[in-house]
Amino acid sequence: GDHRDLHSSPTRRSSDLTTFVEHYGRMLFDYDCDSGSIYGYLISRGLDVGVARHVIDAVGADETDVHLLGLPPGAPLLRERRLARTADSAPFEYSDDRYRPDIVTFAIDNQPRVPPMLQRAYEVRHRAKERP
């Protein structure tokens, strides 16, 4: 399924364009997406969530953003693009969400322990720098 929607709020804060692969998108036809967690519903139907990559940048409001958010063309927005994969690495969701920076803040928490994959990449680069 493909949709661009607004979060319920007296002030419009975001517009979302989310696309699911057909298998999972079809499941959402039977689900009221305002009733709870879409991921929770898909997990209850067999989705095994793996990893997601989030890319956050700044963009100017396009025609759709102007219409949905009531902003002037080119107004600054925070954009989050997300590619979510199943536990076996198959993509199942792509999202392009736009947020008003005067209303929404992103927070990123880091853990002191680096995941093994990242740790390995760091160790390989670090060792290469130490070699004469």
Disulfide bonds with the S-S distance in Angstrom:
none
